[in-house]
């Protein structure tokens, strides 16, 4: 035992590192010490085996202490500084790059550039504070957006896209941008969120967002005030352009408008700052590229964000306006009378909406699709019947069920063809909770003096929730009533429209929307102008018979049930348009 302890103690007093080679050397040394003791073979083997088993590494690497030792050694070395002059060429084409050149690349951020995550976190924290201020503004002045979490999330994403685009463009493209180049690049990442916010939310939020992003970019990246001004004006031009988009060609017009506004300011402010012609030309190319890039990314962004966030833009509405879309083609072939009614309603509704400053394109699209449910049972609606009226063989209650079913059928088709909710609203709201008065009076015979059965003969609603849907409701009834008006004149049409509007006001159909009396007057005048042009009289040529006394606008007045007024026809569901 003493001999074994002696061998182990002698070996363990030396450095034994934590690796197999060093450990094997230590055990060989122990075997040599045992052999030098000249013991008998039995005891010698026992001492050797026990000593080998007891020997362990006594030097284990410590990363912390190693790093501390390196830092202490580095601190003891005096720094070697080298100043790089502006415009100095330190590596020429074809030259062999030395270690000193690599150090220069790294010092200038041209070798292995990377993100400073600490600074990036601080930047996002600052933007979070700005976003909080924006949310306070939204709570006071844009409650509809503030109450919708999906729209707030979208707003946050637009801010993140802008910040990330600037940071990634500056730090991860392998190119160190000058302050001027970064200023021009900021135009792209400020105009783009403004375009998306104007199209997906509304122009006022877009302006607020672009102004805050311009200020934030200027503070964060120490941009000159002129770049903040150029980016802000470019965003304003973009907001103006996107609010008037009506076809795909408008995308290029938006890019041109942004480019014209920004390039003009580049030259004006550049001359004031004393820039050379070459610098101004460089700024021109950068701003042209930023304007075109913003337009392209805007188109992609709309496609990415529109459906997931349940929004609809004018770009999406323009696609739905295509009369060759499958659903509208089905309506044309399976319910042709309804199809042409929808076209007439669209013309009226768009004119009325534009007259009151509402979204005319949205109303036009909603009018195209508001009666698509009639595809399922077209024969139940007079505009699609040849001669026999199905309702002559049904009870009033069954007729009511058949008529109102086109709303539920329309919703099913809207889901099947993935129509946006803003368009689907036209299907459910264009009748509101209106009474199907013809079948109601037919069922009660005028004996329901208390109106107890009225609810059974009303549409399920809801009532129009927006001015656009209220205009669609009026246009739907006006189009039907105008076809039943004999020898229409502007005065007669105006009276018919007034009667329709008054009936709906008395029925409370506009109680849940912001339609004003001024809006009603403006819309009525617009309807009259459109109807006068649609229903103008025609010359009777020799050999033709003037049928105005018996037939007007292709509608047989005998269908109007003996002296029924056009308003009654529009309400009760008979005559040229069954369910209006």
URMO-V805793 format. One record per helix or strand. SS is the DSSP state (2 for helix, 1 for strand). FROM is the first residue (numbers start at 0). TO is the last residue. If there is no record, write none. Layout:
ss;from;to
SS;FROM;TO
SS;FROM;TO
This chain:
ss;from;to
2;1;11
1;16;16
2;19;35
2;40;53
1;58;58
2;62;74
2;98;106
2;116;140
2;142;145
2;148;170
2;178;199
2;202;219
2;224;241
2;249;272
2;276;304
2;313;319
2;325;333
2;335;354
2;359;368
2;371;374
2;377;379
2;381;383
2;389;392
2;395;415
2;420;428
1;434;434
2;436;443
2;453;456
1;457;457
2;466;482
2;489;505
2;516;533
1;550;551
1;554;555
2;556;559
2;565;571
